[in-house]
Amino acid sequence: ASIGLAATALLQLGASSEAEDARRAHLPGIAAGDTVATLAWAGPDPSLSALNARRDGAAADAGWRISGTAAIVVDGADADLVLVAARTPAGTSLFAVSGDAAGLTRTPLTTLDSTRRLAELRFADTPAELLGADGDAQDPLRRTADLAALYLAAEQLGGAARVLATAVEYAGTRI
């Protein structure tokens, strides 16, 4: 989730000064392995997330608040940093939420694959920091979803290749 979702989303944000600031703030910790990060959204596609964000006050420099539930978030139970795709009046935007933020509730989910830790994340007026420009994240999040699907397919191909190699080796040693 840190690389395939969070880092990819940050890299796809574009070349604005806001996007560059977001990358400078968050990518070093992710790349060093010091920060576990993930991407959360509600619905089938992060670019159309049903989570909501509103300004925390009337001032132009006011912070943001996120509300809603992301039903399934990869590494959501353990993430130090949650990037959140949410709707604002301007459109889909990307936000950073600290893993220990007030109003963030994490519920670990039972999975068939114990290496894939999933959680439901509930945002109840949770403080957030806007990453990039307000309303400019729909296309970057669409590209992020496409790349994440590609990364998952590559992971599955690697797992299938290992299973095949093990089965062939076993078949060659059977008597």
SEFILO-595487 format. One line per 8 residues: number of its first residue (from 1); their letters; for each residue x, y, z of C-alpha. Coordinates in steps of 0.2 Angstrom, whole numbers, padded with zeros to 4 digits. Layout:
BEGIN
NUM> a> X,Y,Z; ... $
***
This chain:
BEGIN
1> asiglaat> 0000,0000,0000; 0014,0012,0004; 0022,0011,-0013; 0008,0004,-0025; -0005,0016,-0018; 0001,0030,-0008; 0018,0034,-0016; 0010,0032,-0033 $
9> allqlgas> -0004,0044,-0029; 0008,0057,-0024; 0019,0055,-0040; 0003,0056,-0051; -0002,0073,-0043; 0006,0083,-0057; 0019,0097,-0057; 0010,0111,-0047 $
17> seaedarr> 0020,0119,-0032; 0007,0111,-0020; 0010,0094,-0027; 0029,0096,-0026; 0027,0102,-0008; 0016,0086,-0004; 0029,0075,-0012; 0044,0083,-0002 $
25> ahlpgiaa> 0034,0081,0014; 0029,0063,0012; 0039,0053,0000; 0056,0053,0009; 0048,0044,0024; 0038,0032,0013; 0054,0028,0002; 0065,0025,0018 $
33> gdtvatla> 0052,0013,0025; 0050,0024,0040; 0032,0028,0036; 0018,0016,0032; 0006,0024,0021; -0010,0019,0012; -0024,0027,0001; -0042,0027,0007 $
41> wagpdpsl> -0058,0030,-0003; -0076,0025,-0003; -0084,0016,-0018; -0077,0006,-0032; -0065,0020,-0039; -0054,0032,-0029; -0056,0045,-0043; -0075,0045,-0038 $
49> salnarrd> -0074,0043,-0020; -0089,0046,-0009; -0080,0052,0006; -0083,0071,0009; -0071,0085,0014; -0076,0102,0020; -0066,0117,0025; -0063,0120,0044 $
57> gaaadagw> -0069,0138,0044; -0072,0152,0031; -0054,0158,0029; -0045,0153,0013; -0031,0145,0023; -0042,0135,0034; -0039,0117,0036; -0050,0103,0030 $
65> risgtaai> -0061,0090,0039; -0065,0072,0031; -0081,0063,0034; -0087,0046,0029; -0082,0027,0029; -0069,0018,0018; -0075,0000,0019; -0059,-0009,0014 $
73> vvdgadad> -0042,-0001,0015; -0026,-0010,0012; -0014,-0008,0028; -0027,0003,0035; -0025,-0004,0052; -0007,0000,0053; -0004,0016,0042; 0005,0030,0050 $
81> lvlvaart> -0001,0041,0035; -0018,0039,0026; -0020,0048,0010; -0038,0051,0007; -0048,0053,-0009; -0063,0064,-0005; -0075,0076,-0013; -0075,0094,-0011 $
89> pagtslfa> -0086,0107,-0020; -0072,0109,-0032; -0071,0090,-0036; -0061,0075,-0031; -0046,0080,-0020; -0032,0071,-0011; -0029,0074,0008; -0016,0068,0021 $
97> vsgdaagl> -0023,0062,0037; -0011,0057,0051; -0013,0039,0058; -0017,0045,0075; -0029,0059,0070; -0044,0063,0081; -0060,0056,0073; -0051,0042,0064 $
105> trtplttl> -0058,0025,0069; -0050,0009,0062; -0058,-0008,0062; -0047,-0023,0057; -0055,-0035,0045; -0054,-0053,0044; -0045,-0059,0028; -0041,-0076,0019 $
113> dstrrlae> -0023,-0069,0016; -0016,-0065,0033; -0002,-0055,0024; -0014,-0043,0017; -0020,-0033,0032; -0036,-0024,0028; -0046,-0012,0039; -0062,-0001,0038 $
121> lrfadtpa> -0058,0017,0041; -0071,0029,0048; -0068,0047,0047; -0079,0058,0059; -0074,0076,0055; -0056,0071,0055; -0043,0084,0052; -0034,0083,0035 $
129> ellgadgd> -0021,0092,0025; -0025,0096,0006; -0012,0089,-0005; -0010,0097,-0022; -0024,0109,-0028; -0042,0108,-0023; -0052,0098,-0035; -0038,0092,-0046 $
137> aqdplrrt> -0035,0074,-0041; -0048,0065,-0051; -0036,0061,-0066; -0021,0057,-0055; -0032,0045,-0044; -0038,0037,-0060; -0020,0034,-0066; -0016,0028,-0048 $
145> adlaalyl> -0030,0015,-0048; -0024,0009,-0066; -0006,0007,-0060; -0011,-0001,-0043; -0021,-0014,-0053; -0005,-0017,-0064; 0006,-0019,-0048; -0006,-0032,-0041 $
153> aaeqlgga> -0007,-0042,-0057; 0012,-0042,-0057; 0012,-0048,-0039; 0000,-0062,-0044; 0010,-0067,-0059; 0025,-0069,-0047; 0015,-0079,-0035; 0009,-0090,-0049 $
161> arvlatav> 0026,-0093,-0056; 0033,-0098,-0039; 0018,-0111,-0037; 0021,-0118,-0054; 0040,-0120,-0051; 0037,-0128,-0034; 0024,-0140,-0043; 0036,-0145,-0057 $
169> eyagtri> 0050,-0148,-0044; 0039,-0159,-0034; 0033,-0169,-0049; 0051,-0172,-0054; 0055,-0179,-0037; 0040,-0190,-0035; 0042,-0209,-0036 $
***
